[in-house]
Amino acid sequence: MTESFEVGPIRPPSEAFSLLLRLTRNCPWNRCRFCGIYKGQRFELRSVEEIKQDIDTVKHIYDRILALAWKSGMPTQLREVARMVLSRNPDQSVYSVALWLYGGGQNVFLQDANTLIMRTPELVEVLRYLKETFPNVNRITSYGRSKTAAKKTLEELIELHEAGLTRLHIGLESGSDTVLKLMDKGVTAEEHITGGRKVVESGISLSEYVLLGLGGWGLWQEHAVETARVLSAIDADFIRIRTLSVSPGLPMYADVADGSWVPTNDEEMVAELRLLIENLDCNSNFVSDHIYNLLQDVEGKLPDDKEKMLAVIDHFLALPPEERTNFRIGRRARIYTSLDELNDVRKHGVVEQLVSELNRNNGDLEDNYQLMRQLLGDNFVAL
């Protein structure tokens, strides 16, 4: 199989088994100081014909895998045949389709950063063609920006929903106008609310993303309280938590280096998370589905599970300092996935040895990221 179609660089963790289709290239805003994904890349709208050609290519690869299933005597075991294709280290396009089929072949994610910026009639045409080509697809999702959603009419968003768009992932990041301006997000809190409410009213499922730590030490309380206010006003289906990691190369890295922006540490971000949840008044599913997050088990349905989520946070904050350190290092090393695993004697011992090694090399665990990278290699997670 030598046919290929274009795939962008990222997708949400929840779209791990979705078919990835690139409708636009890169990010039309591309100024956010905390994001480096598309820096240096020019935004481009792909033509409807280009996109349709990619959908046709996916269909050809799909048909070939289906033919292989028949040839192998397994026409009803497409998932197993897809697994066999994956085991042969195929090229990216074949891998993408095989992974999609392995995951059920029903979900599609439209890339890149803001597919919603396409003219509504053109996006509708793409959605309809995709549904016609793959009638079994039942979920089509995409990234979008609040400002773009706010500029669409409610009727346009309803039309997109009826054509097949089932979910939008929007990077809210913060509800504080001060933080949004500082990070050059290019949107206001009120535009977040307007865009988010329109999406909800259209019937499109909405996931709003919050970036813990984005306010730094000086604005963490405003960041948490104002973000909760905006999220409560939107009442999205999902609130998804992400954790800020400032690496060299990001525009805001210079601010950290010269001391004009002071980052919060793990424990301070946990306090920020608590303040955020405490102030939420909505009916959203609260999800912590990223490996960078310290407390991935802070999840639930609001408002019913609020106290349960706060209890997990309070459990962490009540731990002795050495146990908090053990858990933090264990999460970075991908040894722990939940707070309860502190009770796993074997895992706890492994982390204790790692902490001892870090202390022998350099006593400062807070600032010793480079040493941790050396010791942990690919297992390191920069929380």
Protein Blocks (a to p, Z undefined) as FASTA:
>chain_A
ZZdcdddfbdcfklmmgccddfbgcjfklmafkbcklgoiacddddfklmmmmmmmmmmm
mmmmmmmmmmnopaklmmlmmmmmmmnopafklmmmmmmmmnnopaccddfklmmlpcfk
lmmmmmmmmmmmmmmbcbdcddddfklmmmpcfklmmmmmmnopabdcddfkpacfklmm
mnonopafklmmmmmmmmmmnopacdddddehklommlmmmmmmmmmmmmmmnopabdcd
ddddddehiaklmmmmnopaccddfklmmmmmmmmmmmpccfbdcddfbfklmblmlgcd
dfklmmmmmmmmmmmmmpcfklmmmmmmmmmnomafbfklmmmmklmmmmmmmmmmmmmm
omclklmmmmmmmmnmmmpccZZ
